């Protein structure tokens, strides 16, 4: 049973939260006398016809199901529903072959025929008058068979979505339908029948559907395809359609809904408007029920609840197969989105989530219903628009680089950014879903102990306070645990542990985590290749793989250890050591010290008066601006930009004998445009594009 029955009418056996399946069809152009008729109806519909001559016969096509028992009634003057004094009916097969007829089996001279279908498919029913009788009449066809009770089964998202667009209508003896938006995606609506509060709720609910589907609702009462009212009790929707296309629809949500459930986003009233508009657009219920339902008996799918569809009758607690907080929906849900996009296509360019979008804190959703909700939650806008109860929602995003920012949350959150995954956010359980084909690149958690799972994109995952677990999955991810002992698991790709937002410096040793301090204390790094330090002094030490370190500001100390490392000191007076591996070291701003290590390294001092020591291996040294000191110890090194700089040479390269600077210059000769020192044993030092060998005596130091 849906909420309104339990809360507003606790002793009622049915619920007003429903959709009317039956149509009332009135004969316009005279119905053909044979299988060429253009009129169709479904069991449960009512046909209003006219016999205007003694030979007039009205044929209507209808789809019947093998084994089902149908009651066909044709009424006229005896019942007071028409002027035809003696109606007659008959039924024919697909080819127009006569099957059965009745004349006076109903009330008075009216016709009533019971027929058991011998095959599933098209049949024809006929209405006429006895002899030369003429007049108006009413024909009804009812499926009297007891419904076949099937056990609920586990459905995929596609199966559940197809049920909303097709299966429900088939199960209830009707046919799928939608508005024809081939020429224009605009659907005119009439809100004049609503109070101001009702109008606002309807507008918000229409926005929610526009956000995911290629639809635009315009308020144009004179040309309305959907008319809204609140005069009838309960909540309901009705539609009329011809073939596959809806002609018009009505939505009624009684004013009692507002007084009982509120007029805010997140209220049950808002969810009701979304539900009924979904019906008007062509969506059925999530199961074969209408007016009332019990989970375990009436549901078609085990997964049937508000968690996946606003078209469901069951809240998250009524569904005993899932574990989730009872929460009202504030968006179209995962299954709804697949279904509505199957009918109308996805929201296009210029829609709410087109481009780079932020959800939550600092959102970019403007004054939309969703933007107003986040403003209320964040304390940056009017609070009267939001219910402040538990909410369930699905994030569908059209494209761009997108962020979900729930950094103001204190409760622990479990988040999975993969498409169709379910997350627990905002203090509720399993209440956020990521829609199909939606890629969220960044998530920012709050102060709780959070668990965040990334997707295949290059993610930025921020844990902030608490003991967090961040998992990058595929892609080149940036993981920022924040304060607390965090687990940072990069997964596949080249991933970075980022401490740039820490207020104090950190020590991160990728081979000995027990020595870590600052925000890195207690952190566990798994599958992390790179590190980003803080704005103050850091100590960053690598592992046996190729690492990339960024020190940012402060006097940073970095040691790449084994592997081909890339160390960037950036601002501050930094000390960078490549150690083993072919490394790249860049000092950045400040007077930096760069030590290459045992392999073939590239050292760039950049700005400032730097000290560059290639150490062992064949190294390339670039001092950059400032008065730099180049240190040569062994190997085949090249200094690219020696100018107003200093040079130090280790006497071990010629065996350690004492020599003056002038004597050391004897090792140098010009080779083309370059000054080349050849110390023997394969040890050479080249000063590219430098010719003033004699001038080196004043800047050369031997150690």
C-alpha positions in Angstrom: 0.0 0.0 0.0 1.4 3.4 -0.8 2.0 6.1 1.8 -1.2 8.1 1.3 -3.4 5.1 2.2 -1.5 4.3 5.3 -1.2 7.9 6.5 -4.3 9.7 5.2 -6.9 6.9 4.9 -5.6 4.2 7.1 -8.7 2.0 6.8 -9.0 2.2 3.1 -8.4 -0.9 1.0 -7.2 1.0 -2.1 -5.1 4.0 -2.8 -5.9 7.1 -4.7 -2.2 7.3 -5.9 -3.1 5.8 -9.3 -3.3 6.0 -13.0 -6.5 5.5 -14.9 -6.0 2.8 -17.5 -9.3 3.0 -19.3 -10.1 5.3 -22.2 -13.4 6.6 -23.4 -13.5 6.6 -27.2 -16.2 8.4 -29.1 -17.0 7.6 -32.7 -16.2 10.5 -35.0 -15.9 9.4 -38.6 -18.3 6.5 -39.1 -16.6 3.2 -38.1 -16.1 0.8 -41.0 -18.2 -2.3 -41.4 -15.3 -4.8 -41.5 -11.6 -5.3 -40.8 -10.7 -2.1 -42.5 -11.9 -0.1 -39.4 -9.4 2.5 -38.1 -10.8 2.3 -34.5 -9.1 0.4 -31.7 -9.9 -0.2 -28.1 -8.5 -2.2 -25.2 -10.3 -4.3 -22.5 -11.5 -1.8 -20.0 -12.2 1.0 -22.5 -15.6 2.4 -23.3 -16.8 3.0 -26.9 -19.5 5.5 -27.6 -21.0 4.9 -31.0 -23.9 5.9 -33.3 -26.0 3.7 -35.6 -27.4 6.2 -38.1 -29.1 3.7 -40.5 -30.6 0.2 -40.5 -27.5 -1.2 -42.3 -24.9 0.5 -40.2 -22.4 -1.8 -38.5 -19.5 -0.4 -36.3 -16.4 -2.6 -36.1 -13.6 -1.9 -33.5 -10.3 -3.8 -33.3 -9.2 -5.2 -30.0 -6.3 -7.2 -28.7 -7.3 -10.3 -26.7 -5.3 -12.9 -24.8 -5.7 -16.6 -25.3 -7.6 -18.3 -22.5 -8.9 -15.1 -21.1 -12.6 -14.7 -20.6 -14.2 -11.4 -21.8 -17.6 -9.8 -21.3 -18.9 -7.7 -24.1 -21.8 -5.3 -23.3 -23.7 -3.1 -25.7 -26.1 -0.8 -24.0 -28.6 1.8 -25.2 -32.0 3.1 -24.3 -32.9 0.4 -21.8 -30.1 1.5 -19.5 -30.4 5.1 -20.3 -26.9 5.4 -21.7 -28.0 5.9 -25.3 -31.0 6.0 -27.6 -30.6 2.7 -29.5 -33.6 0.6 -28.4 -32.4 -2.9 -29.3 -28.5 -3.2 -29.5 -26.8 -6.3 -30.9 -23.2 -7.3 -30.7 -20.9 -9.8 -32.3 -17.2 -10.8 -32.3 -15.0 -11.8 -35.2 -11.5 -13.1 -35.6 -8.4 -11.6 -37.2 -9.7 -12.3 -40.7 -13.2 -11.0 -40.1 -14.7 -14.5 -39.7 -17.8 -14.6 -37.4 -17.2 -16.2 -34.0 -20.3 -15.4 -31.9 -23.1 -12.9 -31.4 -25.8 -11.8 -28.8 -29.0 -9.9 -29.1 -31.0 -9.7 -25.8 -28.6 -11.3 -23.3 -28.2 -8.2 -21.3 -30.5 -5.8 -19.5 -33.9 -5.5 -21.3 -33.2 -5.7 -25.0 -29.5 -4.9 -24.6 -26.7 -7.3 -25.7 -24.3 -9.1 -23.5 -21.8 -11.7 -24.8 -19.2 -13.8 -22.9 -16.3 -15.0 -25.0 -13.2 -17.0 -24.2 -10.3 -16.1 -26.6 -8.9 -19.1 -28.4 -5.7 -17.2 -29.5 -3.8 -14.1 -28.6 -4.0 -11.3 -31.0 -6.4 -9.0 -32.9 -10.1 -9.6 -32.8 -13.0 -7.4 -33.9 -16.1 -6.5 -31.9 -19.2 -5.1 -33.5 -22.2 -3.0 -32.5 -25.5 -2.5 -34.4 -29.2 -2.1 -34.0 -31.9 -4.8 -34.4 -33.6 -4.5 -37.8 -33.7 -0.9 -38.8 -33.2 0.5 -35.3 -30.9 3.6 -35.0 -29.5 5.7 -32.2 -26.5 6.1 -29.9 -25.1 3.2 -27.8 -22.2 2.3 -25.5 -20.0 -0.7 -25.9 -17.7 -2.0 -23.1 -15.3 -4.9 -23.1 -14.0 -6.3 -19.8 -11.4 -9.0 -19.1 -13.1 -11.1 -16.4 -10.2 -13.6 -16.0 -8.5 -13.9 -12.7 -5.0 -12.4 -12.9 -2.2 -14.9 -13.1 0.0 -14.4 -10.0 3.7 -14.7 -10.8 6.5 -14.7 -8.3 8.6 -11.5 -8.3 11.9 -11.9 -10.1 15.1 -10.0 -10.2 15.1 -7.6 -13.0 17.9 -5.7 -14.8 17.6 -1.9 -15.2 16.7 -2.4 -18.9 13.9 -4.9 -18.0 12.5 -2.6 -15.4 12.7 0.4 -17.7 11.0 -1.5 -20.5 8.3 -2.5 -18.1 7.6 1.2 -17.4 7.3 2.0 -21.1 5.6 -1.2 -22.4 5.2 -4.0 -19.9 2.8 -2.3 -17.6 0.5 -1.3 -20.3 0.5 -4.8 -21.8 -0.1 -6.4 -18.4 -3.1 -4.2 -17.8 -4.6 -4.8 -21.2 -3.7 -1.4 -22.6 -1.0 -0.2 -25.0 2.2 1.8 -24.8 1.9 5.5 -25.7 3.8 8.8 -25.5 3.5 12.3 -26.8 4.8 12.8 -30.4 7.8 15.1 -30.0 9.3 14.4 -33.4 8.7 17.9 -34.6 9.0 19.8 -31.3 10.0 18.7 -27.8 7.6 21.2 -26.3 4.6 20.0 -24.4 2.0 22.7 -23.5 0.5 22.5 -20.0 -2.3 24.2 -18.1 -1.7 24.9 -14.4 -4.7 27.2 -13.9 -6.5 24.5 -11.9 -3.9 24.5 -9.1 -3.2 26.7 -6.1 0.0 28.7 -6.1 1.7 26.0 -4.0 0.5 23.3 -6.4 1.8 25.3 -9.4 5.2 25.6 -7.8 5.3 21.9 -7.1 4.2 21.1 -10.7 6.9 23.4 -12.1 9.6 21.8 -10.0 8.5 18.3 -11.0 8.5 19.2 -14.6 12.0 20.7 -14.3 13.1 17.3 -12.8 11.8 15.5 -15.9 13.3 18.2 -18.3 16.7 17.7 -16.6 17.0 14.1 -18.0 14.8 14.0 -21.1 14.6 15.9 -24.3 11.4 17.7 -23.2 10.4 21.3 -22.6 7.1 22.1 -20.8 5.5 25.4 -21.6 2.6 27.0 -19.9 0.0 27.5 -22.6 -3.5 26.8 -21.2 -5.2 27.3 -24.6 -3.1 24.6 -26.3 -2.5 22.4 -23.3 -1.7 18.7 -23.8 -1.4 18.1 -20.0 -4.0 19.8 -17.7 -3.4 19.9 -13.9 -6.1 20.1 -11.3 -6.6 19.6 -7.6 -10.4 19.3 -7.4 -10.7 15.5 -7.1 -9.6 13.6 -4.0 -6.3 11.7 -4.0 -3.8 11.8 -6.8 -4.3 10.4 -10.3 -3.5 10.8 -13.9 -5.5 10.0 -17.0 -4.6 10.0 -20.6 -6.2 9.4 -24.0 -4.2 8.2 -27.0 -4.6 7.0 -30.5 -2.2 4.3 -31.6 1.2 5.0 -30.1 0.7 8.7 -29.4 -0.9 10.5 -26.5 -3.6 13.0 -27.4 -3.9 14.6 -24.0 -3.5 13.9 -20.3 -4.7 15.2 -17.0 -2.9 15.2 -13.6 -4.8 15.6 -10.3 -3.2 16.1 -7.0 -5.6 17.1 -4.3 -4.9 20.1 -2.1 -5.1 17.7 0.9 -1.8 16.3 -0.3 -0.2 19.6 0.4 -1.8 20.1 3.8 -0.8 16.5 4.8 2.6 16.2 3.1 3.9 19.7 2.5 4.7 21.8 -0.5 8.5 21.5 -0.4 11.1 19.8 -2.5 11.7 16.5 -0.8 8.1 16.2 0.4 5.8 13.3 -0.6 3.7 15.8 -2.5 6.6 16.7 -4.7 7.3 13.0 -5.3 3.6 12.5 -6.1 3.7 15.3 -8.8 6.7 13.6 -10.3 4.9 10.2 -10.3 1.8 11.5 -11.9 3.6 13.5 -14.5 5.5 10.3 -15.3 2.2 8.7 -16.1 1.1 11.6 -18.3 4.3 11.2 -20.2 3.7 7.5 -20.8 5.3 5.6 -17.9 3.3 2.9 -16.1 3.9 1.6 -12.6 6.9 -0.4 -11.8 4.7 -3.5 -11.3 1.3 -4.9 -12.3 -0.6 -2.9 -9.7 -2.8 0.2 -9.6 -4.5 1.9 -6.6 -2.9 -0.4 -4.0 -0.1 -3.0 -3.7 1.7 -5.2 -1.2 5.4 -5.9 -1.6 6.0 -9.6 -2.0 2.6 -10.2 -3.5 2.0 -7.5 -6.2 5.5 -6.5 -7.2 6.8 -7.8 -10.5 10.5 -7.2 -9.7 12.3 -7.9 -6.5 14.1 -4.6 -6.8 10.8 -2.6 -7.0 11.0 0.5 -4.7 11.6 4.2 -4.7 15.3 3.5 -4.7 15.2 2.8 -8.4 11.9 4.3 -9.6 9.6 7.2 -8.7 6.9 5.1 -10.5 7.1 2.5 -7.7 4.5 2.1 -5.0 7.0 0.8 -2.5 9.2 2.8 -0.2 12.7 1.5 0.5 11.6 0.0 3.8 8.6 -1.9 2.3 11.0 -3.6 0.0 12.5 -6.3 2.2 15.1 -7.3 -0.4 17.1 -4.1 -0.1 18.8 -2.2 2.7 18.1 1.5 2.3 16.8 4.4 4.3 13.2 5.3 3.6 13.6 8.5 1.6 11.5 10.6 -0.8 12.8 10.9 -4.4 13.8 14.4 -5.6 14.8 13.3 -9.1 13.8 10.8 -11.7 15.5 7.6 -10.6 17.9 5.2 -12.3 15.2 3.1 -14.0 13.0 6.2 -14.7 15.8 7.9 -16.6 16.4 4.9 -18.9 12.7 4.6 -19.5 11.9 8.3 -20.2 15.0 8.6 -22.5 13.8 5.6 -24.4 10.5 7.5 -25.1 11.9 11.1 -25.7 15.7 10.9 -25.9 18.1 12.4 -23.4 18.3 16.1 -22.4 20.3 18.0 -24.9 22.7 20.9 -25.2 21.9 23.7 -22.8 20.1 21.4 -20.4 20.8 21.6 -16.6 23.8 19.3 -16.5 25.4 20.2 -19.8 29.0 21.2 -19.4 31.0 21.3 -16.2 28.6 20.8 -13.3 29.0 20.9 -9.5 26.4 19.1 -7.3 26.1 19.9 -3.6 28.4 22.6 -2.0 29.2 25.4 -4.5 26.7 23.9 -7.0 26.3 25.3 -10.5 22.6 24.4 -10.8 21.4 27.9 -10.5 17.8 28.5 -9.5 16.6 25.1 -10.7 14.6 22.9 -8.3 17.8 21.1 -7.6 19.8 24.2 -7.1 17.3 25.6 -4.7 17.4 22.3 -2.7 21.2 22.4 -2.4 21.1 26.1 -1.4 18.7 25.2 1.4 20.9 22.3 2.5 24.0 24.4 2.3 22.5 27.3 4.2 23.1 29.6 1.2 19.4 30.1 0.3 15.9 30.0 1.6 15.2 26.9 3.7 11.4 27.0 3.1 11.7 25.3 -0.2 13.1 22.0 1.2 11.6 19.4 3.4 14.8 18.5 5.2 13.8 14.9 5.4 15.8 12.0 3.9 16.1 12.2 0.2 16.9 9.7 -2.6 18.2 10.9 -5.9 20.0 9.9 -9.1 22.7 12.0 -10.7 22.4 12.1 -14.5 24.9 14.3 -16.2 25.2 15.2 -19.9 28.9 15.8 -20.0 31.8 18.0 -19.0 34.0 17.7 -16.0 31.7 17.2 -13.0 32.0 17.4 -9.3 29.9 16.1 -6.4 30.8 18.1 -3.3 29.4 16.8 0.0 32.3 18.3 2.0 29.8 19.8 4.6 28.7 16.3 5.7 29.7 15.0 9.1 28.2 11.5 8.7 30.3 8.7 7.2 29.5 8.3 3.5 30.0 5.3 1.2 30.2 6.5 -2.4 30.7 4.6 -5.7 31.1 6.9 -8.8 30.6 4.0 -11.3 27.6 4.2 -13.5 24.5 2.5 -12.0 26.2 2.2 -8.6 24.4 3.0 -5.3 25.9 5.2 -2.6 25.0 6.2 0.9 25.3 10.0 1.5 24.0 12.7 3.7 23.4 10.5 6.6 21.1 8.1 4.7 21.7 4.6 3.4 21.8 3.6 -0.3 20.1 6.8 -1.4 22.2 8.1 -4.2 22.7 6.5 -7.6 24.8 7.4 -10.6 22.8 7.2 -13.8 23.8 5.1 -16.8 26.5 6.8 -19.0 27.1 9.4 -16.4 30.7 10.2 -15.6 31.5 12.1 -12.4 35.2 13.1 -12.3 35.5 14.4 -8.7 34.0 13.7 -5.3 34.6 15.6 -2.1 33.7 13.9 1.1 33.1 15.5 4.5 34.5 14.9 8.0 33.2 11.4 8.5 35.0 8.1 7.9 34.2 7.9 4.2 34.7 5.2 1.6 34.9 6.5 -2.0 35.2 4.3 -5.1 36.2 6.0 -8.3 35.3 5.1 -11.9 37.3 4.6 -15.1 37.9 8.4 -15.6 40.8 10.4 -14.2 39.2 11.0 -10.8 40.0 13.5 -8.0 38.8 11.9 -4.7 39.0 14.1 -1.6 38.3 12.5 1.8 38.8 15.6 4.0 38.5 14.7 7.7 38.1 11.3 9.1 39.7 7.9 8.4 38.9 7.5 4.8 39.3 4.9 2.1 39.7 6.3 -1.4 39.9 3.9 -4.4 40.8 5.3 -7.7 39.9 2.3 -10.0 41.1 2.8 -13.6 42.4 6.2 -14.8 45.1 8.5 -13.6 43.6 9.6 -10.2 44.4 12.1 -7.6 43.6 11.0 -4.0 43.5 13.4 -1.2 42.8 11.8 2.1 43.1 14.9 4.3 43.5 14.6 8.1 43.3 11.1 9.7 44.9 7.8 8.8 43.6 7.2 5.3 43.9 4.4 2.8 44.7 5.7 -0.6 44.4 3.0 -3.3 45.1 4.2 -6.8 44.1 1.1 -8.6 45.0 1.0 -12.2 46.7 4.0 -14.0 49.3 6.5 -12.7 47.9 7.8 -9.4 48.8 10.6 -7.0 48.5 11.0 -3.3 47.9 14.7 -2.8 48.6 16.6 0.4 48.3 20.1 -1.0 45.5 21.1 1.3 47.2 20.1 4.5 47.9 23.1 6.8 51.3 21.7 8.0 54.1 19.8 6.2 54.1 16.1 5.7 56.6 13.3 5.6 55.6 10.5 3.2 57.9 7.5 2.8 56.5 5.1 0.3 58.8 2.3 1.6 58.4 2.9 5.3 55.0 4.4 6.2 55.8 4.2 9.9 58.0 7.3 9.6 55.3 9.4 8.1 54.1 12.5 9.9 51.6 15.3 9.4 48.4 14.5 7.5 50.3 11.5 6.1 50.6 9.9 9.5 48.8 6.6 9.5 48.1 6.7 5.7 48.3 3.5 3.7 49.3 4.0 0.1 48.4 1.2 -2.4 49.0 1.6 -6.1 50.3 5.1 -5.7 53.0 6.3 -8.0 53.1 10.1 -7.4 53.1 12.5 -4.5 52.1 16.1 -4.1 53.3 17.9 -1.0 52.0 20.9 1.0 52.5 24.6 0.9 55.3 24.3 3.6 58.3 22.0 4.2 57.8 18.3 3.2 59.8 15.2 3.1 58.9 12.9 0.2 60.6 9.6 -0.4 59.7 7.2 -3.2 59.7 3.5 -3.8 61.1 1.1 -6.4 58.9 2.4 -9.2 58.9 5.5 -11.2 57.6 8.3 -9.1 56.6 11.9 -9.7 56.8 14.4 -6.8 55.6 18.0 -6.6 56.8 19.9 -3.5 54.8 23.1 -4.1 56.0 25.7 -1.6 58.4 25.2 1.3 61.9 23.8 1.8 61.2 20.3 0.5 63.4 17.3 0.6 62.7 14.6 -2.0 64.3 11.3 -2.7 63.0 9.3 -5.7 64.8 6.1 -4.7 64.7 3.4 -7.4 62.9 3.8 -10.7 62.8 6.6 -13.2 61.6 9.5 -11.1 60.4 13.0 -11.8 61.0 15.4 -9.0 59.6 19.0 -9.0 60.7 21.2 -6.1 58.7 24.2 -7.3 58.8 27.1 -4.9 61.2 27.1 -2.0 64.8 26.1 -1.3 64.5 22.4 -2.1 66.8 19.4 -2.0 66.1 16.8 -4.7 67.8 13.4 -5.0 67.1 11.1 -7.8 69.0 8.1 -6.4 68.7 5.0 -8.6 67.1 5.2 -12.0 67.1 7.7 -14.9 65.6 10.7 -13.2 64.3 14.1 -14.0 64.8 16.8 -11.4 63.5 20.4 -11.6 64.2 22.8 -8.8 61.7 25.5 -9.7 61.9 28.7 -7.7 64.4 29.2 -4.9 68.0 28.1 -4.4 67.8 24.4 -4.9 70.1 21.4 -4.5 69.8 18.7 -7.1 71.5 15.3 -6.9 71.1 13.0 -9.8 72.2 9.6 -8.3 73.6 6.6 -10.0 72.0 6.7 -13.5 71.6 9.0 -16.5 69.7 12.0 -15.1 68.5 15.3 -16.2 68.7 18.2 -13.8 67.1 21.6 -14.2 67.8 24.3 -11.6 65.2 26.7 -13.1 65.0 30.0 -11.1 67.4 30.8 -8.3 71.0 30.1 -7.6 71.0 26.3 -7.6 73.5 23.5 -7.0 73.4 20.7 -9.6 75.3 17.5 -9.1 74.7 14.8 -11.6 76.7 12.2 -9.6 77.3 8.9 -11.4 75.9 8.2 -14.8 75.7 10.3 -18.0 73.8 13.4 -16.9 72.5 16.6 -18.5 72.5 19.7 -16.3 70.6 23.0 -17.0 71.1 25.7 -14.4 68.5 28.1 -15.5 68.5 31.7 -14.2 70.7 32.8 -11.4 74.3 32.0 -10.4 74.3 28.2 -10.4 76.9 25.8 -9.1 77.6 22.7 -11.2 79.3 19.8 -9.6 81.0 17.1 -11.6 82.1 13.8 -10.1 82.2 11.1 -12.9 80.5 9.9 -16.0 79.8 11.7 -19.3 78.0 14.9 -18.1 76.9 17.9 -20.2 76.2 21.4 -18.9 73.8 23.0 -21.3 73.8 26.7 -20.2 77.1 27.4 -18.4 77.5 31.2 -18.1 77.8 33.4 -15.1 78.0 30.3 -13.0 80.4 28.3 -10.8 82.0 24.9 -11.5 83.3 22.3 -9.0 85.2 19.1 -10.0 86.0 16.1 -7.9 89.7 15.3 -8.1 88.9 11.6 -8.0 88.3 11.7 -11.8 92.1 12.0 -12.4 93.1 9.9 -9.5 93.1 12.4 -6.7 96.5 14.1 -7.3 96.6 17.8 -6.3 96.2 20.1 -9.2 95.6 23.8 -9.6 92.6 25.2 -11.5 94.9 26.1 -14.3 96.3 22.5 -14.5 92.7 21.1 -14.5 92.0 23.3 -17.5 94.6 21.4 -19.4 92.0 18.5 -19.6 89.8 20.8 -21.7 89.7 21.3 -25.5 87.3 22.9 -27.9 85.2 20.4 -29.9 83.2 22.4 -32.3 81.3 25.0 -30.2 81.7 23.1 -27.0 84.3 23.0 -24.3 85.0 19.3 -23.4 87.0 18.0 -20.4 88.4 14.5 -21.0 89.6 13.0 -17.8 90.2 9.6 -19.2 88.5 6.3 -18.2 85.3 7.4 -20.0 84.8 10.5 -17.8 84.0 13.6 -19.7 82.4 17.0 -19.0 81.0 19.0 -21.8 80.0 22.7 -21.6 77.8 23.2 -24.5 78.2 26.3 -26.6 80.9 27.6 -24.3 84.4 28.6 -25.5 86.1 30.7 -22.8 88.1 27.8 -21.2 90.7 30.2 -19.8 87.9 32.2 -18.1 87.0 29.1 -16.1 90.0 29.4 -13.8 88.3 32.0 -11.7 85.1 30.1 -11.1 86.6 26.5 -10.8 86.9 24.8 -7.5 88.5 21.5 -6.9 87.4 19.2 -4.1 
